[in-house]
Amino acid sequence: MHNHPSGDPTPSGADMRMTRELVDIAKPLGIAIHDHIIVGRDGHASFRSLGLIEG
């Protein structure tokens, strides 16, 4: 979880790349990344809800 000081919780390209890297690194270690949530003044974005992380 992290925030976007701009207020827009839309995931950036960097957010998506970093999350994919974390998922790829964690998987062989038996660690599941359940979600990545971005909080902004205008609400929040859940990678799981957006279909960017598989469950």
Beta strands, then each sheet from edge to edge (+ up, - down):
strand 1: 2-3
strand 2: 37-40
strand 3: 43-46
sheet 1: 1+ 2+ 3-
end
